[in-house]
Amino acid sequence: GLASPYIPFTICPSAHQPPCSAMGCSASKTAAAEVMQPAVRRQVNGTTPADSTVLAVKESHKAEQTVGEEQPHHHVKVSIVGVSGLRVSGGEGARSDVVITAEIPGKPDTKSSTPIVSGIARKKTSTDHPTVEIEFSFQTELKGWVATDKILFTVLDHASGAVLGRAAVPQAMVQACYEGDLALTDGGAGYTPFLQVKMAREQIFVETVHEVTDALAAGFQILSAEAKQLLEVETKRMQEVKKALEVIKDDARATLENATEAKDVAVDAVEEGFHGVKESISEAVLEVEETKGHVCLWC
């Protein structure tokens, strides 16, 4: 519904240039040409073209002010939901297999690729070139994005590796969580391909949530291993204590049995001695009675 499918992003003239009081001055045109950003065909997050232009200017100045300073890192969640207007080497009805990559330029470890997606070349009108339109759904996460970074999308022919289109999304559009169509460059003469994307970001500080989670997991594993080792040691000690108590119990039982046996022997000895003394006394009394007191002391 827009009068033109392209919405350029411009920056302010530098401080040494004279201020522009009229539309279309040479300084404004030069600046616009130098920083032309991917054209936007459709936005669905409520940002108007004018808002996007102002946002790009502010973010450009902000990026200049933060050069050399440590900036907060973000994880940018990217969704690719379709591509359209792609050129094909064959005619109408030809099959095209493509892959789309997303990355932060200068950070190769952030590169992520879609699976192979396929489409059939079709003409929208009898005079149009056959083009490919593919709808699909792919999500990825680009880690380590900062406010001076762009995000580069590249559409490649799977068979030949030829570039079918690319777009470098500036930080202003990333920070605005852009959702809509991106016009691709390098689409070929007479072709105007578009990529349908959605971006969202979350700020990650010096210690990211993932790093903290990994640290907690590693700490938990260490504590678990130490606890397991301690439990094994304590279990072994308890087994040794149990064995020692069994030995003490057996020794006490043996000692008690021996003491009981000794008691029985002593009682028998006392009883036997008592009977012996009693018999001796009885014999002495009888002898005294028989001799009427005349007892031989020597006997």
C-alpha positions in Angstrom: 0.0 0.0 0.0 3.0 2.3 0.2 3.8 4.6 -2.8 7.3 3.2 -3.1 8.5 -0.2 -1.9 11.8 1.2 -0.8 12.3 3.2 2.4 15.9 4.5 2.6 17.7 5.2 5.9 19.7 8.4 6.0 22.2 9.9 8.5 22.7 13.5 9.5 25.5 15.5 7.8 28.8 15.7 9.7 29.6 18.7 11.9 31.8 20.5 9.3 29.1 20.5 6.7 26.6 23.4 6.5 23.1 22.7 7.8 20.5 21.7 5.2 17.5 24.0 5.2 15.9 22.7 2.1 14.8 19.2 1.0 17.0 17.5 -1.6 20.3 19.3 -0.8 23.5 17.7 -2.0 24.8 16.8 1.5 21.6 15.0 2.3 21.7 13.1 -1.0 25.3 12.1 -0.5 24.7 10.9 3.0 21.6 8.9 2.0 23.5 7.2 -0.9 26.4 6.2 1.5 24.2 4.6 4.1 21.4 3.1 2.1 20.0 0.2 4.0 17.9 -2.8 2.9 14.6 -1.7 1.5 11.5 -2.5 3.6 8.4 -3.6 1.7 6.2 -4.4 4.7 6.5 -4.0 8.5 4.1 -5.6 11.0 5.5 -4.4 14.3 3.9 -0.9 14.0 7.1 1.1 13.2 6.5 3.8 10.6 9.1 4.6 7.9 9.7 8.0 9.5 10.3 6.3 12.9 12.7 3.9 11.3 14.7 6.7 9.8 15.0 8.6 13.1 15.9 5.4 14.9 18.7 4.7 12.4 20.1 8.2 12.9 20.0 7.9 16.7 21.6 4.4 16.7 24.3 5.6 14.3 25.2 8.4 16.7 25.0 6.1 19.7 27.3 3.6 18.1 29.9 6.3 17.5 29.7 7.3 21.2 30.1 3.8 22.4 33.2 2.8 20.3 35.9 1.5 22.6 33.4 1.0 25.5 32.3 -2.5 26.6 28.8 -2.9 25.3 26.1 -5.3 26.6 25.8 -8.5 24.6 22.5 -9.8 23.3 21.1 -13.0 21.9 19.1 -12.2 18.8 16.3 -14.7 18.0 15.8 -14.9 14.2 12.8 -16.5 12.5 12.8 -16.9 8.7 9.4 -17.7 7.4 9.7 -17.4 3.6 11.5 -16.1 0.5 10.0 -14.8 -2.7 11.0 -13.4 -6.1 14.1 -15.7 -6.5 15.6 -16.1 -10.0 16.0 -19.7 -11.4 18.3 -21.1 -14.1 15.5 -23.0 -15.8 12.1 -21.9 -17.1 8.7 -22.0 -15.6 8.1 -25.2 -13.6 11.8 -25.6 -12.8 12.6 -26.8 -9.3 14.9 -24.6 -7.1 16.7 -25.8 -3.9 18.0 -23.1 -1.7 19.5 -22.5 1.7 19.5 -19.3 3.7 22.3 -18.3 6.1 22.1 -15.8 9.0 25.2 -14.4 10.7 26.8 -11.5 12.5 29.6 -10.2 10.1 33.0 -10.6 11.6 31.8 -13.3 13.9 31.9 -16.6 11.9 30.9 -18.8 14.9 27.5 -17.1 14.8 26.7 -18.4 11.3 23.5 -20.5 11.1 21.9 -22.2 8.0 18.4 -23.4 7.2 17.8 -26.9 5.9 17.4 -27.2 2.1 14.1 -25.7 1.1 12.6 -26.1 -2.3 10.2 -24.3 -4.6 8.9 -24.4 -8.2 9.3 -21.4 -10.6 6.0 -19.7 -11.5 5.0 -16.6 -13.5 2.7 -14.1 -11.8 1.9 -12.6 -15.2 2.6 -13.7 -18.8 5.3 -11.0 -19.1 7.1 -11.7 -15.8 10.2 -13.8 -15.3 9.6 -17.1 -13.6 10.4 -16.7 -9.9 10.4 -19.0 -6.9 8.4 -18.4 -3.8 8.9 -20.6 -0.7 7.1 -20.6 2.6 8.7 -22.4 5.5 9.6 -21.9 9.2 13.1 -21.7 10.6 14.3 -20.3 14.0 17.8 -19.7 15.2 19.7 -17.7 17.8 22.7 -15.4 17.1 24.7 -15.0 20.3 27.0 -12.1 21.1 25.3 -9.3 19.1 26.2 -5.8 20.2 24.8 -2.4 19.2 27.4 -1.9 16.5 26.7 -5.2 14.7 24.6 -5.9 11.7 22.9 -9.2 10.8 23.6 -10.6 7.3 21.2 -12.8 5.5 22.3 -14.7 2.3 20.2 -16.8 0.0 22.2 -19.5 -1.9 21.4 -21.9 -4.6 22.1 -25.3 -3.0 23.4 -27.0 -6.2 25.8 -24.3 -7.5 26.4 -22.2 -4.4 25.4 -19.0 -6.4 24.1 -16.1 -4.4 20.5 -15.4 -5.1 20.1 -12.5 -2.8 21.5 -10.9 0.4 20.6 -8.2 2.9 22.6 -6.7 5.8 20.2 -5.6 8.5 21.5 -2.5 10.5 21.5 -2.4 14.3 18.5 0.0 14.3 16.2 -2.5 12.7 17.6 -5.3 15.0 17.0 -3.2 18.1 13.5 -2.3 16.8 12.8 -6.1 16.7 11.9 -5.8 13.0 9.3 -8.1 11.5 8.4 -8.1 7.8 10.0 -8.3 4.3 13.6 -7.5 3.5 14.5 -6.5 -0.1 17.5 -8.6 -1.2 20.4 -7.2 -3.3 22.3 -9.3 -5.8 19.1 -10.9 -6.9 19.9 -10.6 -10.6 18.8 -8.2 -13.3 15.1 -7.9 -13.5 14.5 -9.7 -10.2 13.4 -8.2 -6.9 13.6 -10.9 -4.3 12.4 -10.5 -0.7 13.1 -12.4 2.5 10.4 -12.6 5.3 12.0 -12.4 8.7 11.2 -11.7 12.4 13.8 -10.6 15.0 13.7 -10.4 18.8 16.5 -9.8 21.2 17.3 -10.3 24.9 20.1 -8.5 26.7 22.8 -10.7 28.2 25.2 -9.1 30.7 28.9 -10.0 31.3 27.9 -13.3 32.8 25.2 -14.6 30.5 22.3 -16.7 31.6 23.8 -19.6 29.7 27.1 -19.2 31.3 25.6 -19.1 34.8 23.5 -22.1 34.0 26.6 -24.0 32.8 28.5 -22.9 35.9 25.6 -24.1 38.1 25.5 -27.4 36.3 29.2 -27.9 36.6 29.1 -27.0 40.3 26.3 -29.4 40.8 28.2 -32.2 39.2 31.3 -31.4 41.3 29.2 -31.3 44.5 27.4 -34.5 43.5 30.7 -36.3 42.9 32.1 -35.0 46.2 28.9 -36.0 48.0 29.0 -39.5 46.4 32.6 -39.9 47.4 31.9 -38.7 50.9 28.9 -41.1 51.2 31.1 -44.0 50.0 33.7 -43.1 52.7 31.1 -42.8 55.4 29.4 -46.0 54.3 32.8 -47.8 54.5 33.4 -46.4 57.9 30.0 -47.5 59.1 30.7 -51.0 57.9 34.0 -51.0 59.8 32.3 -49.7 62.9 29.6 -52.4 62.5 32.2 -55.1 62.2 34.1 -53.7 65.3 30.8 -53.8 67.3 30.2 -57.4 66.2 33.7 -58.3 67.5 33.0 -56.5 70.8 29.7 -58.2 71.1 31.2 -61.7 70.5 34.0 -60.9 73.0 31.5 -59.8 75.6 29.4 -62.9 75.0 32.4 -65.1 75.4 33.5 -63.2 78.6 30.1 -63.5 80.1 30.0 -67.3 79.3 33.4 -67.7 80.9 32.3 -65.7 84.0 29.2 -67.8 84.4 31.2 -71.0 84.2 33.7 -69.6 86.8 30.8 -68.7 89.1 29.5 -72.3 88.8 32.9 -73.7 89.6 33.3 -71.4 92.6 29.8 -72.3 94.0 30.6 -76.0 93.7 33.9 -75.5 95.5 32.3 -73.6 98.3 29.5 -76.1 98.7 32.1 -79.0 98.7 34.3 -77.2 101.3 31.2 -76.5 103.5 30.2 -80.2 103.5 33.8 -81.2 104.3 34.0 -78.8 107.3 30.6 -79.9 108.5 31.5 -83.6 108.4 34.8 -82.8 110.3 32.9 -81.0 113.0 30.3 -83.7 113.3 33.1 -86.3 113.8 34.8 -84.2 116.4 31.6 -83.8 118.4 31.0 -87.5 118.3 34.4 -88.4 119.5 34.1 -86.0 122.4 30.8 -87.5 123.4 32.3 -91.0 123.2 35.3 -90.3 125.3 33.4 -88.1 127.6 35.8 -85.3 127.1 39.0 -87.3 127.2 40.2 -86.5 123.9 43.8 -87.0 122.9 45.0 -83.7 121.7 47.7 -85.3 119.7 45.2 -87.2 117.8 
